[in-house]
Amino acid sequence: MWAKAEWINPTGSYKDRIAAKTMDAAVRCGARGWIGTSSGNAGAAMAAYGARAGLRGFLCVAADAPSEKLQSVAPYGAAMLAMSTLGPPEMDRIEQLALEYRLQLAITAYRYNPEGMAGAEAIGEELADQGAFTHAYVPAGGGGLLVAVARGLARRAPGRVKLVCAQPAGCAPIVGYLSGALDAPVSAACTTTVSGLQLPSPPDGLLAAGAVRESGGWGCAVTDQEAWDAQRLLATREGVFVEPAAALAVAAISRDVAEGRLATSDCPVAVLTGSGLKDLRRVAPAQRPSPGGLDDLGALLAAAFTMPT
Ligand SMILES: Cc1ncc(COP(=O)(O)O)c(C=O)c1O
């Protein structure tokens, strides 16, 4: 399998691609600033690119976002408000406020910001040029990223790559809709702790489901534990530390291999969307190194290796 390295963008996630296009549009249309919503990644990207564009930013963040995500937004100087719910009703109201105050709407969904989302379509275009992939595994929350990847792929390699929508089992409205378990891509509950994918009512859910069906792909839901296991595997085997939302795409590949949906002749690629440094909840402080001195170091090495005689 292959991975698309989106965690190495300047602010640590693929959202930079959307922020660049959004701020470009803001400058071109003479917006007085920007206003958006975020679980953290989009906020950091919009705030950074907004600062470079010289625009004032106003950001509604998910109150339960990992603190590393919120801390990484702070340096750029956008005004932030932590909100306990950030679904379509809040987004619709923010859209009205953007119009009223002549601000660029900086939400990372086609429903609200198609111009900005076009920036992420480059991921699909690049994938079409970068390998003979048979399947693209995309982690989905609002669904916009998947739609963007599908549109980019369709432009450069129509019909070649099947799209697999990877969602946490604790919030999998698009996967549920694709399998026929739900009448609409809307979940009654959201129990996952995977930041970025906690959207029971995804704004681009229908578009995403349509893109998956058109490509001949499917949906795959995995548990949070599977995402954390994949996160650890990527870090310890590959030296790649991504956030749980990104690792979830790799967990979906593992599951599809185990359940026979992927064959050894297939060549899947996972979009690794964000850096592990964005969410350290499962790493620190639980995994702080135990205190020690040089004697302990000697003992550690002696236990790990047999000295040549
Ligand atoms: C790291 C990460 N991966 C995937 C996604 C999912 O993108 P979308 O909401 O467009 O489906 C997000 C969204 O915030 C994210 O932050």
The ligand as an SDF file (V2000), in Angstrom:
LIG
                    3D

 16 16  0  0  0  0  0  0  0  0999 V2000
   -7.2380   15.0970    9.7400 C   0  0  0  0  0  0  0  0  0  0  0  0
   -8.5420   15.0700    9.0150 C   0  0  0  0  0  0  0  0  0  0  0  0
   -8.8010   14.0350    8.2150 N   0  0  0  0  0  0  0  0  0  0  0  0
   -9.9600   13.9600    7.5290 C   0  0  0  0  0  0  0  0  0  0  0  0
  -10.9270   14.9450    7.6480 C   0  0  0  0  0  0  0  0  0  0  0  0
  -12.2180   14.7680    6.9090 C   0  0  0  0  0  0  0  0  0  0  0  0
  -12.4870   15.7360    5.9400 O   0  0  0  0  0  0  0  0  0  0  0  0
  -13.9950   16.0390    5.5570 P   0  0  0  0  0  0  0  0  0  0  0  0
  -14.6370   16.7010    6.7320 O   0  0  0  0  0  0  0  0  0  0  0  0
  -13.9140   16.9330    4.3750 O   0  0  0  0  0  0  0  0  0  0  0  0
  -14.6330   14.7350    5.2490 O   0  0  0  0  0  0  0  0  0  0  0  0
  -10.6920   16.0490    8.4820 C   0  0  0  0  0  0  0  0  0  0  0  0
  -11.6830   17.1230    8.6210 C   0  0  0  0  0  0  0  0  0  0  0  0
  -11.5970   17.9800    9.4430 O   0  0  0  0  0  0  0  0  0  0  0  0
   -9.4720   16.1120    9.1800 C   0  0  0  0  0  0  0  0  0  0  0  0
   -9.1970   17.1290   10.0020 O   0  0  0  0  0  0  0  0  0  0  0  0
  1  2  1  0
  2  3  1  0
  2 15  2  0
  3  4  2  0
  4  5  1  0
  5  6  1  0
  5 12  2  0
  6  7  1  0
  7  8  1  0
  8  9  2  0
  8 10  1  0
  8 11  1  0
 12 13  1  0
 12 15  1  0
 13 14  2  0
 15 16  1  0
M  END
$$$$
